[in-house]
Amino acid sequence: MSVVSRLDCHYSNAMYPMLDLTVAIPTFNGAQRLPLVLKHLQAQQNTEGIAWEILIVDNHSNDNTFDLVRELQKNWNYPFPLRYCFEAKQGLAFARYKAVEEANSEFVGFLDDDNLADPNWVAAACQFGQSHPQVGAYGSKIVGNFEVEPPKNFARIASFLAINDRGKTMKPYDKKGKMLPPGAGLVVRKRAWLENVPLQTRLVGRTTGQMLASEDVEALRHIQTGGWEIWYNPAMLVHHIIPRKRLEKAYLMNLCYGVGLASYPTRTIALSSWQKPIFLLAYFINDIRRILLHLLKYRKAVQTDPVAASEMQFLIGRLASPFYFLKNRDRTHQTSNNKRYLPS
């Protein structure tokens, strides 16, 4: 299937009236996973009076994702549209930006192709956004559906696999804090995104041969810097399917290293040029201190325990991050003067 024919199947957002919510599902080779994700969206409850749509963002897949969506569209008998668009540049950052641009709604909710939305997810997402006008983005409560039992003490690194359980009470994220919700299960206000998130971010997401993650954190930092609040909403429940492979030690170590290695752009977004050397020195000293404390605390377990080893890889990645981006600055995406603005 050529790119041209895939684009021919694209349904323009101009075909639909303004909606309340777009549920965007970026996917790369997700044809086998998408039907279950869509089944949970088809079972949404309490959506009377809510105008919403589903948008599949095909991130240059080479499986039959396009054919699957086209076949589903032929027999689609639901009151909410199923749309398709194609993003040739691989990386979740590109796919999510494409989704926001194509969404014909005030809010855009992101589900990965291994995320199963609770029956009340759409209703809860719309209700929260409409009742919190100061919030630019808000995350779901995400629990894991594990194929096998996670390693002991897995809770210490669960957030690296987009597990996000901050309790039963909705609350804002501290603007000066380190924590932000993952992109999975995230809902953004379209205006907040387009006015603050650069067209090209430094981080694009994990791709073939590219370990850098945290593209969602970078986008949220830009939204925060623009003056919007970021919240956690436990009424939006998502189940994240975690296969056996993602709980293996080698995968976890590589994942955590990639998150750590991506930390330089997210740490320095709000810093001016003169502040960066000062803060980087402070970060460097603190990262060295944390590595030494981790070694003292876990000793030989750093080599044998999957969780302790993964935490160490994260710390090493954070320490190496500034040097990585300075070395590769000509190959990383620049973020200045490339924001899109909605008309006032």
Summary of the structure (lengths in Angstrom):
residues: 344
radius of gyration: 20.0
end to end distance: 40.5
largest distance: 60.9
contacts: 1124
relative contact order: 0.13
helix: 43%
strand: 19%
